[in-house]
């Protein structure tokens, strides 16, 4: 196995871990410091993001080139939930189809940076980055065989 390929794979996992850790700390900042209450869909996204911090970290030390098998399903499901959440906020899906009919609404917008960056959008970007890196990692692994 060549060293350059191992270093590249390590960098993909590390970039995924940084993304997951940043998303986790960001979500904790928004709920605990900024005191924005998370809706049901936010909680579901957290359920799939938080474990990625630990899964990817364990995949780094020692390097586990198969970590994509464990991380990709979490990233994929979180990505689907974040797409659904964004579609609700963009009013493409009606509010009546939201699981947050009581309590905190899923369509609530707490931040809107640059006119389009919302918390669900940030979640979408994080899951998309992680999922994309895991797909690339799996393809690199398959080419290695």
C-alpha positions as CSV (number, residue, x, y, z in Angstrom):
1,X,0.0,0.0,0.0
2,X,1.5,3.3,-0.9
3,X,2.0,6.0,1.7
4,X,0.5,8.8,-0.4
5,X,-2.8,7.0,-0.7
6,X,-3.0,6.4,3.1
7,X,-2.2,10.1,3.7
8,X,-4.9,11.1,1.3
9,X,-7.5,8.8,2.9
10,X,-6.5,10.1,6.4
11,X,-7.1,13.7,5.1
12,X,-10.6,12.8,3.9
13,X,-11.5,11.3,7.2
14,X,-9.9,14.2,9.1
15,X,-11.8,16.7,7.0
16,X,-15.0,14.8,7.6
17,X,-14.3,14.8,11.4
18,X,-13.6,18.5,11.4
19,X,-16.9,19.1,9.6
20,X,-18.8,16.9,12.0
21,X,-17.2,18.5,15.1
22,X,-17.8,22.0,13.8
23,X,-21.5,21.1,13.1
24,X,-21.9,19.6,16.5
25,X,-20.3,22.5,18.3
26,X,-22.4,24.9,16.1
27,X,-25.6,23.1,17.0
28,X,-24.7,23.2,20.7
29,X,-23.9,26.9,20.4
30,X,-27.2,27.7,18.8
31,X,-29.2,25.8,21.4
32,X,-27.2,26.4,24.6
33,X,-25.7,29.8,24.1
34,X,-27.9,31.6,21.6
35,X,-30.9,29.8,23.2
36,X,-32.6,28.8,19.9
37,X,-34.8,25.8,20.8
38,X,-34.3,23.0,18.4
39,X,-37.3,21.6,16.5
40,X,-38.0,17.9,16.0
41,X,-36.2,17.8,12.7
42,X,-33.2,19.6,14.3
43,X,-33.1,16.8,16.9
44,X,-33.2,14.1,14.3
45,X,-30.3,15.7,12.5
46,X,-28.4,15.9,15.7
47,X,-29.0,12.2,16.3
48,X,-27.2,11.5,13.0
49,X,-24.4,14.2,13.3
50,X,-23.2,13.7,16.9
51,X,-22.1,10.0,16.5
52,X,-20.1,11.0,13.4
53,X,-17.7,12.9,15.6
54,X,-16.8,9.7,17.5
55,X,-17.0,7.3,14.5
56,X,-14.7,9.5,12.4
57,X,-12.3,10.1,15.3
58,X,-12.0,6.4,15.9
59,X,-11.4,5.9,12.2
60,X,-8.4,8.2,12.3
61,X,-6.4,6.6,15.1
62,X,-5.4,4.1,13.9
63,X,-6.4,4.8,10.3
64,X,-9.4,2.6,9.4
65,X,-9.9,2.8,5.7
66,X,-13.3,1.1,6.1
67,X,-14.7,3.9,8.3
68,X,-16.9,5.0,5.4
69,X,-19.0,1.9,5.9
70,X,-20.0,3.1,9.4
71,X,-20.1,6.9,8.7
72,X,-21.8,7.1,5.3
73,X,-25.2,5.7,6.5
74,X,-25.3,8.4,9.3
75,X,-24.3,11.1,6.8
76,X,-26.8,9.9,4.2
77,X,-29.8,9.8,6.6
78,X,-28.9,13.1,8.1
79,X,-28.6,14.6,4.6
80,X,-32.1,13.4,3.7
81,X,-33.5,14.9,6.9
82,X,-31.7,18.2,6.2
83,X,-33.0,18.3,2.6
84,X,-36.6,17.7,4.0
85,X,-36.1,20.4,6.6
86,X,-34.8,22.9,4.0
87,X,-37.7,22.2,1.7
88,X,-40.1,22.9,4.7
89,X,-38.3,26.3,5.4
90,X,-38.4,27.2,1.7
91,X,-42.2,26.4,1.8
92,X,-41.8,23.9,-1.0
93,X,-43.3,21.3,1.4
94,X,-46.3,22.6,3.3
95,X,-46.0,23.1,7.1
96,X,-48.8,20.5,7.5
97,X,-46.3,17.8,6.4
98,X,-43.9,18.8,9.2
99,X,-43.4,16.5,12.2
100,X,-43.3,19.6,14.4
101,X,-46.9,20.5,14.5
102,X,-46.9,21.1,18.2
103,X,-44.2,23.1,20.1
104,X,-41.3,24.5,18.1
105,X,-42.2,24.9,14.4
106,X,-39.8,23.3,11.9
107,X,-40.2,26.2,9.6
108,X,-38.9,28.8,12.2
109,X,-35.9,30.7,11.0
110,X,-33.6,31.9,13.7
111,X,-30.7,33.1,11.5
112,X,-30.6,34.1,7.9
113,X,-27.1,35.1,6.9
114,X,-26.6,36.5,3.4
115,X,-30.3,36.0,2.9
116,X,-30.2,32.2,2.5
117,X,-28.0,30.6,5.1
118,X,-30.2,29.1,7.8
119,X,-29.5,26.5,10.5
120,X,-31.0,23.7,8.4
121,X,-28.9,24.9,5.4
122,X,-25.7,24.7,7.5
123,X,-26.7,21.1,8.5
124,X,-27.3,20.3,4.8
125,X,-23.8,21.6,3.9
126,X,-22.2,19.6,6.7
127,X,-23.9,16.3,5.9
128,X,-23.3,16.8,2.1
129,X,-19.6,17.4,2.8
130,X,-19.2,14.4,5.0
131,X,-21.3,12.1,2.7
132,X,-19.3,13.2,-0.4
133,X,-16.0,12.6,1.3
134,X,-17.1,9.2,2.5
135,X,-18.2,8.3,-1.1
136,X,-14.8,9.5,-2.4
137,X,-13.1,7.5,0.3
138,X,-15.0,4.4,-0.6
139,X,-14.1,4.8,-4.3
140,X,-10.4,5.3,-3.4
141,X,-10.6,2.1,-1.3
142,X,-12.2,0.2,-4.2
143,X,-9.5,1.4,-6.6
144,X,-6.9,0.2,-4.2
145,X,-8.0,-3.4,-4.4
